[in-house]
């Protein structure tokens, strides 16, 4: 199974309509950079817990790569969400290069600057605002701080529509066998300019945009994003 699909499974099975109605102050959480061994171990424990609950395996003990940023969401000292952002690197590449290196090389030749979200896991008892916050902060790192132009992700075919509908991903390459998980994977792409437009239109408007079916109303507002970007540029976690 691909490492992004666990999020769609948890949210689809967790009654998102009910989660969306939770008051903002009922679940307070903090997103931080997991930049220590202990913090990354806590994120790995959550990965193992959530993937194991679904009967899937994940190499939570995989060595930390220098081109990978790991984010963690904390609630009262407990890690309730995590994701990693892999930044393209000439020497290391991206995880998706293993199966779709020819496709990614074509994008690089066009001058696109790629990154790959991976290792997503959200505790079943938290709202989807945690997922939206993790994705939004990964966007800040990718687009605002590192100048990336595109997300690319490998997704099991049965989860493709979730990522298209909720975030606006589009097809990049049809399914190929993924040796890492022993299952087919489709390559999807999201132009980060599209994400920027959706954030400007819907970010921070969870109540006002109640009819919007994507995740973007659960993102931070553009004003909040500007403050987050400034803090991260200054090195404040």
Secondary structure, 3 states (H helix, E strand, C coil): CCCCHHHHHHHHHCCHHHHHCCCHHHCCCEEEECCCHHHHHHHHHHHHHHHHHCCCCCCCCCCCCCCEEEEEEEECCEEEEEEEEEECCCCCCCCCHHHHHHHHHHHHHCCCCEEEEEEEEECCCCCHHHHHHHHHHHHHHHHHHCCCCEEEEEECHHHHHHHHHHHCCEEEEEEEEECCCCEEEEEEEEEHHHHHHHHHHHCCCCCCCCCCCCCHHHCCCHHHHHHHHHHHHCCCC
